[in-house]
C-alpha cells in the first residue's frame, strides 16, 4: 500500500492574518454594502427617452 501523503501536500486553505481560512478563490467577495452598489446600481430611466 502506498504511504499517506504528508499534511503539507494536502490542499488546505492558508490561514490569513485574521485567523480565518483563506478561500481558494483569490478575488474575495466585497461586503454586502459594496456588492449591492456594484451588482444592483439604481436603474436609470433610459427607457423614458424611447417613449
Secondary structure, 3 states (H helix, E strand, C coil): CCCCCCHHHCCCCCECCCCCECCCCCCCCCCHHHHHHHHCCCCCCCCCCCC
